[in-house]
Amino acid sequence: MEDDLETQVCMLQSHMDGMIERAQKNEDMLKRFQDLEMRLLSLNSLRELIEHIHDDAKLVFNLESLSLVLADEDDAIRQFLTEDGFRFDEYPSVLLLSDVSLFKSKLGLSQRILLGDAANMLPKEFWPTGKVVPETVAIIPLLRRGVYLGCMVFGSENGVRFQADMATYFLDRLGKVLSVCMENTLNYEQLRRSSLFDTLTGVNNRRFFEQRIDEEILRSLRTGDNLTCLFVDIDFFKKVNDNFGHQVGDTALRHVAELLRSQLRSNDILARYGGEEFVAILPTASEKKGVEVAERMRAAVANSALEMPEEKRLELTVSIGVSTFVVDQPGVSKKIDRSVLIEVADKALYLAKNSGRNLVLSGGEIVAEPVSEQQSA
């Protein structure tokens, strides 16, 4: 009798220990999830939101893989991220889909989380091409006011990790929180873009340029990559306004801006600096590459006359100055003020205009100085 009682006590104790252990794990999970929630709710930048959810969700939910799939019918999200310096090559599992009807057709209208084997459950459009498909997945819809913003896919190599009968409280909550964050951030980005955007030419404005060039200088100091700046001026633009009027002048500005932008990569930045002046930032571009891009810009404008009423054509040209920031010792070099890089390009532009216009000239390289031992300390 005593043996039976002792056995029951041991079994009860073991059961209690198991319950305590599970409660501690749940408490730890809740704390990590609440920390993730607070971080997400504190972010305004779309780039930061995507980077945080991508990196932090893996840690919080102990995932081998994931993908974040966003509805981007008009390419606005891609443009926001590109302008903000988001590196798509570093986040291949962030997918932007222009065909937003896929979400409704693949996930349905129930707005519930889908759990199960990836082979049966995961649409190929929701997973990065070339990446190993996990064994099981949890597909978390992202919706606001009945509209799909996208979905998030958690992947596991454990064949029983995500099953239809598992509890989904944390996943449900994450989906709702992330949907709110995504909607708020997209609204913020629209507002921010309107204040950093030149409505006449359709490119960024000077304020945006000044923010981004500071960020790119700091990035170059960290990575050791080159950074090239182009300063562009439309030749004899005052004569365009005087001879044809300001409406034609505005059309000419839009025409030139479009041609300049067509010669840039997706991660390059073009902005209207003021009047008929434009500036471009070319991350990772050497002086030689910067001059090549500037030459393409110059030729594109010179070879594309502006069509006007009565079959008239307005011939336009630009002069361009180039400067390049070079970092020989990444991580231990002094920061330069953006005005230094701009001034060198501006002086090269001035020389190009005085040398006949419709010309590209480089002001050369600005080499970052190493930080002294005392400054480093």
N, C-alpha and C positions, 0 to 999 in steps of 0.2 A: 504493500500500500504506500509506504513511504517512498519506494523507488518510483512508483507511478506518479506520485505527487512531484517528486524531484524532476522527473522527466517532463512533466507538464510545465513546471516552473521554467525549466531550461528552454522549452519550446516557446513559451510566452516571452521569455527574455530575448530570444533570438528574433521573434516576430517584432518585438518592440524596438530592438536595435535596427532592424531593417526599416521600420517606419521612420525612426529618427534620422537614419541615413538618407532616406528618400526626401524627408522634409528639409534636411539641410541642403540637399542638392537642388530642390525646388526653390528654396530661399536664395541660394546663390544664383540660380538661373534668373529669378525675378529681379535681383539686384542688377545683374549684368544687362538684362533687357531694359530696365528702367533707365540705366545709364545711357544705353543706346538711344532710347526715346528722347531723353533730354538733349543729347548731342544733335539729333536730327532736327528737333524743334527749334534749336538755337541758330540754325544755318539759314542764310539768305541766298547764297550763291548756288546756282544749279550745279556748277562744277563741283563744289564742295559737297553738296548733298549726294551726288552720284558716287564720288570717291569714297565718302564715309560709309554709305550703305554697302558699297561693294566690299570694302575692306573689313568693316566692323561686323557685319552680319556673319561673315565667315567665322570670326572668332567667337561671337556670342552663341551661335548655333552649332559650332564645331562641324563645319561643312568642308567637304573635299572640293566642291565646285558650286558655282552658281552662275546665273545670267540675269541681267536686268534688261527687260525689253520694253521700249517706250514707243508710244504712238507719235509719229512725227510726220503728219500728212503734208504740211507745207514747208518742211525742212527748217522750221524755226529753231528747234532744239539743237540740231546740228550746228546751226549758225551761232547760237548763243555759246555753245561749248567751244567751238573753234575760236571765236573772238576772245574767249576767256582763257585760251591756252590749254584746253583739255587735250591730253595725248591719247587719241583713240588706239594707237599701237600698244600702249601700256595697259589698256583696258579692253581687250578683244571681246570680252563677254558682255559688254554694254552694246546692245543692238537697238538701232533706230529703224522702225518700220513705217514706210509711207502708206502702205495698204492697211488702214486702220480697221477695215472690215474683218481682218483676220482674227482679231481678238474676240469679236462676237461669235464668229463662225467656229472657232476652235474652243472657246471657253464657255459659250452659251450665255444665257441671261440670268442664271441662278446666283451668280456672284459668289459661289462657294469655292473653297480651296479644293483642288484636285490632287489626290494622293495615289501613288501606286507605282507599278513598274514603268520605267521610262520607255521601254519598247512599245507599250500599249498606250501610254498616256501623253508623251511629250511630242508636240508638233515640231517638225524639223526647223521651222522658221524661228522657234523660240530658243534655239541652242546655237552657239558659235560654230560655223563651218570649220571642220578640221579638228575640233576638240573632241576628246573621248566622251561619249555619252554615258552618264552614270547609270547605276543599276536601278535605283528608285528616285523619284522626284516628288517635290511638293510645289505645285504651281499656284502662286498667290496672286489673285486679280487685284489690280489697282484701279479703283473707280471713284469718281466724284460726281454726284448728282446724276447718276445713271449713265455717265459717259466713261468709256474705257480710256485711262491714261497709259495703260500698259499692263505688265505683269512681272513678277519676280519668280524665278525658278531656282529652288534649292535642290542640289544634287548630292547623292550619297552612293558610295560603293557598297554599302551594307544592304543586302537584299531584303531586309525587313525593316529598314530605318523608317521609311514613309509608307504606311499602309492605310487602307481606307477606314479602319476602325480606330485609328489613333486620335488622341485629343488634339485639338488645333487652337486652343485658346491663345497661345503666344503668337502663332502664325496669323490668326485672324486679327489680332490687335496690331501686329506689325503692318499688315496690309492696310488697315484703316489709318494708322498714323502716317505711314509713308505716302498714302494717297493725299492726305491733307497737306503734308509737307511739299509734295510735288506740285499740287495746285497753287499753293501760296508762293512757292519759289518761281513758278512759271509766270505768275502775275507780277511778281517783283522784277523778274528779268525783263518783261515787257515794259514796265515803268522805267527801269534803269536804262534800257536801250533807247527809250524815247528821249532821255536826258543826255545820252552819250552818242547821239546819232544826228548826222546832218541831213535834214529833211529834203534839202534841195538836190543833193547829188546822190543820196542813197548810200554813202559811206560813213564811217565813223567820224566824230568831230575831234577837235583839238583836246578837249578834256579827256576823252577816252584814250587818245594817243599818249598823253602824258602819264596816265595811270599805267598803261601797258608797257611803255618803254622802260619805266622804273622796274616793273616786274621782270622784264626780259634781261635787263642788266644784272639783276640779282641772280637770275637763272644761269646766265653765262659765267658769273663768278663761281657758282657752285659746280657747274658741269665742265667748264673749260671750252664751251662752244663759242664760235664767233657770233657776232651780232652786227648786222649791216643796216645802216640808215640811208634812205634815199630822200632827197629834198627836190621836189618837182615844181616848176613854175611854167605856166602857159605864156608863151612868147607873145608880146604885143597885145595882151588881152584888153588893155584900155581902148585900143583902136576898135576892137570888136564891139564894145559897148557904145563907143562914140559914133561909129558908122552904121551900126545895125540896130541899136537899142538894147535895153537890158533884158528883154525877153529872149532875144537871140543869145545874149551873153549867158543867161541861165541855162539855155539848151546846150550851149557849148560846154559849160561846166559839167553838166550831166554826161555829155558825150565823152569828154576826156576822162572823167572818173570811171566810166564803164570800160574804156579801153585800157586804162592803167590796171584796173582790178583784174581784167582778163589775163594779164601776164603774171599774176601772182599765184603762189601755192595756197592751199586752204588754210595753212597755219600762219601765213604772212598777214600783216595788218596794214591796211590803207586808211588814211584819214585826211579830211580836208583841214588844213592848218589855218587857213584864213584867206579870204579873197579868192585869187586864182592859184593859190599855193596848196600843194598836197605833200604829205609825207608818208613814207612806207617803212615798216620795220620787217627785216628779213632774218628771223632766228636761224642760227647755225650757218648762215651764208658767209663765205669768205669775201674778201675785197674783190677778187676776180669774178666770183659768182654774182656779187652785187652789181658790178659793172655790166655783166652780161644781161642781167634782168633789166637794168636801166636802159640798155641799148634796145632791148626788145620793146620796152615801153615807148621809147622815143620813136622807133620805127613804126609801131602800131598807130600812134597818133598822126605821124607825118603821112602815112599811107591810107588814112581813113578820113577823107574830107566829110564835113558835116553837110548833109543834104538840106537845101533850103527851098522855099517856095519859088515858083517860076523856073524850076530846074537849075537853080544857082547852087554853087558849091562853095563852102567856106573852108579854106585850107588853114589848118592849125598845126603848130609845132610846140614842143616843150623842151626846156633845158633842165638838166638833172645833175645835182651834186651828190656825191657818194662819200660816206665815211664808214669805217669798220672798227668795232671794238674787239680787241684780241686779248684773251686771257691765257697766259703761258702756264700759270700755276693755279689750277682750280682749288678753291677752298682756302687759299692763303693770299688772295690779292685784294687790293684796295678797291672800294666802290668809287665809280666816277659819277659826277652829276650828269643828268641827261643833257644839260645845256652844252656840255663839251662835245658830245657826239653830234648834236644838232648844229652847233656853230661850225664845226669842221665841214659838214655837208653843205651848210648854207654858204660858206666861203667858196667852196668848190662850185656851187651853183652860180654865185656872183661872177666867178671867173669864166664859167661857161657862157654866160650871157654877154659878157664883155668880149668874148672871143668869137662872136658871130651868131650865137643862139643855135637852137636845134642841135644841141651838143650834150654829151655826157662827159663829165670830168670827175675824177676821184681826188678827195683830199687826203687819202692815205689811211693808214692804220693808227689807232690809238691803243697803245699797249698798256694793259693794267699793271700798276706797280705792285710789287709784293708788300705785304704787311710787315712792318718791322717787328722784331721779337718783343719789344716793349708793348706795342699795340696789340699783338696777338695775346700776350699774357693778360 
